[in-house]
Amino acid sequence: MKSKAIFYHAGCPVCVSAEQRVVGALDRSRYDVEVVHLGEDRARLSEAEQAGVKSVPALVLDGEVYHINFGADLAALKSV
């Protein structure tokens, strides 16, 4: 059975670069990967927050949050 990986981002240059490097490096035979653009899918902000995401880009892998660099604070995305 594959594990779930969710990559949350906001579309900024930092996020796009991280998506290319991090998501591209994941073994697709081991992980079902979903990419969520929080700037376009604002309904998923609360989901990201509940998962423990504080800023984007972030990868949630098997329920663990990995914050990558710093593109935008989740609170800033909620106020837009």
N, C-alpha and C positions, 0 to 999 in steps of 0.2 A: 504494500500500500504506500502511495506517495504521501509525503508531508505537504502541508500548506505553507506557502510563502506569499506574503502580501507586501508590496512595495508602495508606500504612500509618498506622494510628491505634490508640488504645487506648480510645476512647469517652469520654474526659474532655471537659469543656466546651471547652477550648482546641482539642482535636482535632475536635470536632463543628463548631465555628465555622470552622476551617480547611477542613474538608471542604466545607462549604457555599460558601465563598468561592472556594477554589482549584479544586476539582473542577468546580464549577458554571461556572467561567470557561474551562475547557478546551474547545477546538474539537473536538467529537465527530466531525466529518468528517475530522479529521486524526489523532485518537488513539483507540485502544481503551483505555478506562479501567476499571480494576479497583480496588475499594475493599476493603482487608483490615483487619478489626478484630482486632488481635493479642490482645486480651483474650479474644475468643471463639474465635479460631483460632490457638492457641498453637503448633501444629505448623509454622506459617509463620515463627516467630521466627528460626530459623536462616537461612531464605531472606532475610529482611529484613537480617539481620546480614551475610550474604555480599554483599548488594547495596551495603553500606556505610552502612546506616541506623544511627545512633548514638542517636537519640531520635525520639519521635513527637510531633506529626505530621510525616510526611516524604513527599515525592513523588519517586518514581524515574521519570524521564522519559528515554527512550532510553539507559538505563544510567547516567545521572547522578543523583546524590542531591541533593535540595534539602530541607534541614531548615527547617521552618516554625515559628517561635515555639518554645516548649518546653513540652510537656505531660508527658512521662515519658521517663526514660532507659530504653533497651532492657534494660539490666542489671536494672533494677527490675522490669520485666515478666517476666523470666526467673525471678526469685526468688519470684514470687507463686504 
